[in-house]
Amino acid sequence: MPDMPGLSPLLNFLADHSSAAHLDEEGWSLLLAEARACGVMARVAKVLEQDYPALLSSHAPPQVMSHIIAATRQSDSLANDVQRELSFLNDALADVRTPALLLKGAAYCAAGLPAAHGRIFSDIDLLVARSFLPQAEAALMLGGWAVSRQDKYDQRYYREWSHEIPPMTHLQRGTTIDLHHSLAMPTCRIQIDSGQMISEAVPLPGQGNWFRLKDEDMVLHAASHLLLNSEFDRGLRDLWDIDLLMRHFETTTPNFASRVLVRAEAVGLGRIVRSAFALCHRFFRTPLPGPVLASGSPLLWLLACSANTRHPHTRPRWQGVADQLLFVRELALRLPAHLLVRHLWHKAAAGVTSREKVPV
């Protein structure tokens, strides 16, 4: 799989945090620049501040410390903002008599998991049963959230084919909610039994009416979200989520990796999880048994190339090509042929008259 051995301080750091002790001033600068480009600056700062304070004080140049402090403050501020926003959301959804699941970053924060430390994200992902979706959307609208303006086609894309409604943004605070009714698009060619995963969600103690996916399913959702989407500009961040989840849950559940794989096979995510595990082992040296790792393949090469450092000085040469091929793969997985042709035709036509961001 592609890498930049010896040339990327970030990749070296992800595999071995203590490697930062060998950086010179230029190396520290490149480490922070790479971390920013990959969306993991705050997490790198948190790791260094919490686990390697002596290394920071003895090896980091003085100008680096200001960036570390700023990134950790940003992370702490976001964590406080998320907790406050969850309180507002809990009040808004109080009369919706169905469990509401928190997903991804919001779930990590609410559950107090290590994956929450230093994780920066721009929206809160919620999930309710599809039959309660209109009621939940109405309750959020009364609470001050509004659906962003979409043309008729995009509204139909979300309402009929997607696993979520259009993003909702609070009119005063500007916070964004992604309200889901499934963990994967119903039209996805990979058949995922997200209903089983949702039905076995567990409550978050002390967090109002919030639930989260059970341990194994949190890993499965993180893997499927990464490998069934084409947003690999944050690929290392999402793989780091999986690495941290696995390391944490392995301390509480024996043979957790094997349990995850058994669960993945049961819900249709076996190949996806094996690929995610192979990437985690490649970039983070995640301690995983060999039998759960995918073997080398062209797809795995593309994934590793795309989910790599994004800095122009250290990223793989073929990363742009990998990004484009994975984008095509994503569309082909999301939509059956007749909907895909219709979708691409509409987007091509819409691109002539508008440069607004549209769903893909």
C-alpha positions as CSV (number, residue, x, y, z in Angstrom):
1,M,0.0,0.0,0.0
2,P,1.3,3.5,-0.8
3,D,3.0,5.6,1.9
4,M,5.8,8.1,2.2
5,P,8.3,6.2,4.5
6,G,10.5,8.5,6.4
7,L,9.1,11.6,4.7
8,S,5.8,12.1,6.5
9,P,6.1,13.1,10.2
10,L,2.3,12.6,10.5
11,L,2.3,9.0,9.3
12,N,5.3,8.2,11.5
13,F,3.5,9.8,14.4
14,L,0.3,7.9,13.8
15,A,2.2,4.6,13.9
16,D,4.4,5.6,16.9
17,H,3.5,8.8,18.8
18,S,7.0,8.9,20.4
19,S,8.5,9.5,16.9
20,A,7.9,13.2,17.5
21,A,10.9,13.2,19.8
22,H,13.1,12.8,16.7
23,L,11.7,15.8,14.8
24,D,13.7,19.0,14.2
25,E,12.0,22.4,13.8
26,E,11.2,21.8,10.2
27,G,9.8,18.4,11.0
28,W,7.5,19.8,13.7
29,S,6.2,22.4,11.3
30,L,5.5,19.7,8.7
31,L,3.8,17.5,11.3
32,L,1.4,20.3,12.2
33,A,0.8,21.3,8.6
34,E,-0.1,17.7,7.7
35,A,-2.3,17.3,10.7
36,R,-4.3,20.4,9.7
37,A,-4.6,19.2,6.1
38,C,-6.0,15.9,7.4
39,G,-8.4,17.3,10.0
40,V,-6.5,15.8,13.0
41,M,-4.6,18.8,14.3
42,A,-6.7,18.9,17.6
43,R,-6.3,15.2,18.1
44,V,-2.5,15.3,17.6
45,A,-2.4,18.2,20.0
46,K,-4.5,16.3,22.6
47,V,-2.3,13.2,22.4
48,L,0.9,15.2,22.8
49,E,-0.5,17.3,25.7
50,Q,-2.1,14.5,27.6
51,D,0.3,11.5,27.0
52,Y,3.6,13.1,26.1
53,P,4.0,16.3,28.1
54,A,7.7,15.7,28.8
55,L,8.3,15.2,25.1
56,L,6.6,18.5,24.3
57,S,8.5,20.4,26.9
58,S,11.9,19.0,25.9
59,H,11.6,18.7,22.1
60,A,8.9,21.0,20.7
61,P,10.1,24.4,19.5
62,P,8.4,27.3,21.4
63,Q,6.4,28.4,18.4
64,V,4.9,24.9,18.2
65,M,3.5,25.2,21.7
66,S,1.2,28.1,20.7
67,H,-0.4,25.9,18.0
68,I,-0.8,23.0,20.4
69,I,-2.5,25.1,23.0
70,A,-4.8,26.7,20.4
71,A,-5.8,23.3,19.0
72,T,-6.6,21.8,22.4
73,R,-8.6,24.9,23.4
74,Q,-10.6,24.5,20.2
75,S,-11.2,20.9,21.0
76,D,-12.3,21.6,24.5
77,S,-14.6,24.4,23.3
78,L,-16.2,22.1,20.8
79,A,-16.8,19.4,23.4
80,N,-18.6,22.0,25.6
81,D,-20.7,23.2,22.6
82,V,-21.7,19.7,21.7
83,Q,-22.9,19.0,25.3
84,R,-24.9,22.2,25.3
85,E,-26.4,21.5,21.9
86,L,-27.4,18.0,23.0
87,S,-29.3,19.6,25.9
88,F,-31.2,21.8,23.5
89,L,-31.9,18.9,21.2
90,N,-33.1,16.7,24.0
91,D,-35.6,19.4,25.0
92,A,-36.8,19.8,21.4
93,L,-37.4,16.1,21.0
94,A,-38.9,15.5,24.4
95,D,-42.4,14.8,23.0
96,V,-41.2,12.5,20.3
97,R,-41.8,9.1,21.9
98,T,-39.1,7.1,20.3
99,P,-35.4,6.6,21.1
100,A,-33.0,9.0,19.4
101,L,-29.6,7.6,18.5
102,L,-26.5,9.7,18.5
103,L,-24.0,8.7,15.8
104,K,-20.3,9.2,15.1
105,G,-18.7,12.2,16.9
106,A,-21.7,13.2,18.9
107,A,-22.0,9.6,20.2
108,Y,-18.3,9.5,21.1
109,C,-18.6,12.7,23.1
110,A,-21.8,11.8,24.9
111,A,-20.4,8.3,25.8
112,G,-17.1,9.8,27.0
113,L,-15.1,7.6,24.7
114,P,-11.4,8.2,23.9
115,A,-12.4,8.7,20.2
116,A,-14.0,12.0,21.3
117,H,-10.7,13.5,22.5
118,G,-9.6,16.1,20.0
119,R,-12.2,15.1,17.4
120,I,-13.4,18.1,15.4
121,F,-16.7,17.8,13.5
122,S,-19.2,20.3,12.0
123,D,-22.6,18.7,12.6
124,I,-24.5,16.4,15.0
125,D,-25.8,13.1,13.5
126,L,-29.1,11.8,15.0
127,L,-31.2,8.8,14.0
128,V,-34.8,8.0,14.7
129,A,-37.1,5.3,13.4
130,R,-38.4,6.2,9.9
131,S,-42.0,6.2,11.1
132,F,-41.1,8.9,13.6
133,L,-39.2,11.0,11.1
134,P,-41.9,13.5,10.3
135,Q,-42.6,14.0,14.0
136,A,-38.9,14.5,14.8
137,E,-38.4,16.9,11.9
138,A,-41.5,19.0,13.1
139,A,-40.2,19.1,16.6
140,L,-36.8,20.3,15.5
141,M,-38.4,23.0,13.4
142,L,-40.3,24.2,16.4
143,G,-37.0,24.2,18.3
144,G,-35.5,26.6,15.8
145,W,-33.8,24.3,13.2
146,A,-34.7,24.7,9.5
147,V,-34.0,22.6,6.4
148,S,-31.6,24.2,4.1
149,R,-33.0,25.4,0.8
150,Q,-32.9,22.7,-1.9
151,D,-34.3,22.4,-5.4
152,K,-37.1,19.9,-6.0
153,Y,-34.8,17.2,-7.2
154,D,-32.5,17.4,-4.2
155,Q,-35.5,17.3,-1.9
156,R,-36.6,14.1,-3.7
157,Y,-33.1,12.7,-3.5
158,Y,-33.1,13.1,0.3
159,R,-36.7,12.2,0.9
160,E,-37.1,9.1,-1.3
161,W,-33.6,7.6,-1.8
162,S,-31.3,8.8,1.0
163,H,-30.9,7.6,4.5
164,E,-31.4,11.1,5.9
165,I,-33.4,14.2,5.3
166,P,-31.7,17.5,4.1
167,P,-29.4,19.0,6.8
168,M,-31.2,21.2,9.4
169,T,-29.5,24.4,10.7
170,H,-30.5,26.4,13.7
171,L,-31.6,29.8,12.8
172,Q,-29.8,31.5,15.7
173,R,-26.9,29.4,16.7
174,G,-26.0,28.1,13.3
175,T,-25.5,24.5,14.5
176,T,-26.3,21.8,11.9
177,I,-28.2,18.5,12.4
178,D,-28.1,15.5,10.1
179,L,-31.3,13.6,10.9
180,H,-31.1,9.9,9.8
181,H,-33.7,7.1,9.6
182,S,-31.2,4.4,8.5
183,L,-27.4,3.8,8.8
184,A,-27.1,3.3,5.0
185,M,-28.9,4.4,1.9
186,P,-31.8,2.1,1.1
187,T,-30.7,2.0,-2.5
188,C,-27.1,0.9,-1.6
189,R,-25.9,-2.1,-3.6
190,I,-24.3,-3.5,-0.5
191,Q,-27.2,-4.8,1.6
192,I,-26.7,-3.7,5.2
193,D,-29.1,-4.8,7.9
194,S,-29.0,-1.5,9.7
195,G,-32.4,-2.3,11.3
196,Q,-30.8,-5.0,13.4
197,M,-28.0,-2.6,14.5
198,I,-30.5,0.1,15.4
199,S,-32.8,-2.3,17.3
200,E,-29.9,-3.3,19.6
201,A,-28.8,0.2,20.4
202,V,-28.0,0.9,24.1
203,P,-29.1,3.9,26.2
204,L,-26.6,6.6,27.2
205,P,-26.9,6.9,31.0
206,G,-27.5,10.4,32.2
207,Q,-28.0,11.8,28.7
208,G,-31.7,12.2,28.5
209,N,-33.4,10.1,25.9
210,W,-30.2,9.5,23.9
211,F,-29.1,6.1,22.7
212,R,-26.0,4.9,20.9
213,L,-25.1,1.8,18.8
214,K,-23.6,-1.0,20.8
215,D,-19.8,-1.4,20.9
216,E,-19.4,-3.6,17.9
217,D,-21.9,-1.6,15.8
218,M,-20.1,1.6,16.5
219,V,-17.0,0.2,14.8
220,L,-19.1,-1.2,12.0
221,H,-20.8,2.2,11.4
222,A,-17.5,4.1,11.4
223,A,-16.1,1.6,8.9
224,S,-19.1,1.7,6.6
225,H,-19.3,5.5,6.8
226,L,-15.7,5.8,5.6
227,L,-15.6,3.1,3.0
228,L,-19.0,3.7,1.4
229,N,-18.4,7.4,1.0
230,S,-15.8,9.3,-1.0
231,E,-14.9,12.0,1.6
232,F,-11.3,10.8,2.1
233,D,-10.0,14.2,2.9
234,R,-10.8,13.2,6.4
235,G,-9.9,9.5,5.9
236,L,-7.1,9.5,8.5
237,R,-9.4,11.0,11.1
238,D,-12.1,8.4,10.5
239,L,-9.6,5.6,10.6
240,W,-8.2,7.0,13.8
241,D,-11.7,6.8,15.2
242,I,-11.8,3.1,14.4
243,D,-8.3,2.6,15.9
244,L,-9.3,4.3,19.2
245,L,-12.6,2.4,19.4
246,M,-10.9,-0.9,18.9
247,R,-8.2,-0.2,21.4
248,H,-10.7,1.0,24.0
249,F,-13.2,-1.9,23.6
250,E,-10.5,-4.5,23.5
251,T,-9.7,-3.5,27.1
252,T,-13.3,-4.3,28.2
253,T,-14.2,-7.2,25.9
254,P,-12.0,-10.2,25.2
255,N,-11.5,-11.1,21.5
256,F,-13.4,-7.9,20.6
257,A,-12.0,-7.9,17.0
258,S,-13.3,-11.3,16.3
259,R,-16.7,-10.3,17.8
260,V,-16.8,-7.3,15.4
261,L,-16.0,-9.5,12.4
262,V,-18.8,-12.0,13.4
263,R,-21.2,-9.1,13.7
264,A,-20.1,-7.6,10.4
265,E,-20.7,-10.9,8.6
266,A,-24.2,-11.1,10.2
267,V,-25.2,-7.6,8.9
268,G,-23.5,-7.6,5.5
269,L,-20.3,-5.6,6.3
270,G,-17.7,-8.3,6.4
271,R,-15.6,-7.1,3.4
272,I,-16.0,-3.5,4.5
273,V,-14.7,-4.2,8.0
274,R,-11.8,-6.3,6.9
275,S,-10.7,-3.5,4.6
276,A,-11.0,-0.9,7.4
277,F,-9.0,-3.1,9.7
278,A,-6.3,-3.5,7.2
279,L,-6.0,0.2,6.8
280,C,-6.0,0.8,10.5
281,H,-3.2,-1.8,10.9
282,R,-1.3,-0.1,8.1
283,F,-1.5,3.5,9.4
284,F,-1.9,3.0,13.2
285,R,-0.4,-0.4,13.9
286,T,-3.7,-1.2,15.5
287,P,-3.2,-4.5,17.3
288,L,-5.5,-6.8,15.3
289,P,-5.2,-10.6,14.6
290,G,-4.2,-11.5,11.0
291,P,-7.4,-13.4,10.2
292,V,-9.5,-10.2,10.4
293,L,-7.5,-8.3,7.9
294,A,-8.3,-8.0,4.2
295,S,-5.5,-9.1,1.9
296,G,-4.0,-6.8,-0.8
297,S,-6.3,-5.8,-3.7
298,P,-6.6,-2.9,-6.1
299,L,-9.4,-1.5,-4.1
300,L,-7.4,-1.6,-0.9
301,W,-4.5,0.2,-2.7
302,L,-6.9,2.9,-3.8
303,L,-8.3,3.3,-0.3
304,A,-4.9,3.5,1.3
305,C,-3.8,6.1,-1.4
306,S,-6.8,8.3,-0.8
307,A,-7.0,7.9,3.0
308,N,-3.4,9.2,3.4
309,T,-1.7,12.4,4.2
310,R,-3.2,15.3,2.3
311,H,-0.2,17.7,2.5
312,P,1.0,18.6,-1.0
313,H,4.6,17.7,0.0
314,T,3.9,14.3,1.3
315,R,0.7,12.9,-0.2
316,P,0.9,10.0,-2.6
317,R,1.5,10.9,-6.3
318,W,-1.7,9.2,-7.4
319,Q,-4.0,10.4,-4.7
320,G,-6.1,12.6,-7.0
321,V,-6.7,9.7,-9.4
322,A,-7.6,7.5,-6.4
323,D,-10.1,10.1,-5.2
324,Q,-11.8,10.2,-8.5
325,L,-12.1,6.5,-8.9
326,L,-13.5,6.1,-5.3
327,F,-16.0,8.9,-6.1
328,V,-17.2,6.9,-9.1
329,R,-17.3,3.8,-6.9
330,E,-19.4,5.6,-4.3
331,L,-22.0,6.7,-6.8
332,A,-22.2,3.2,-8.3
333,L,-22.7,1.7,-4.8
334,R,-25.3,4.3,-3.7
335,L,-27.7,4.2,-6.6
336,P,-28.9,1.5,-9.0
337,A,-28.1,2.1,-12.7
338,H,-31.4,3.9,-13.7
339,L,-31.2,6.3,-10.7
340,L,-27.5,6.8,-11.2
341,V,-28.0,7.9,-14.8
342,R,-30.8,10.2,-13.8
343,H,-28.8,11.6,-10.9
344,L,-25.7,12.4,-13.0
345,W,-27.8,13.9,-15.8
346,H,-29.5,16.2,-13.3
347,K,-26.2,17.3,-11.7
348,A,-24.6,17.9,-15.0
349,A,-27.5,20.1,-16.0
350,A,-27.7,21.9,-12.7
351,G,-23.9,22.6,-12.8
352,V,-24.5,24.8,-15.8
353,T,-26.7,27.2,-13.9
354,S,-25.6,26.9,-10.3
355,R,-22.4,26.4,-8.3
356,E,-24.2,25.6,-5.1
357,K,-23.1,22.5,-3.2
358,V,-25.5,19.6,-3.9
359,P,-25.7,16.1,-2.5
360,V,-23.8,13.3,-4.2
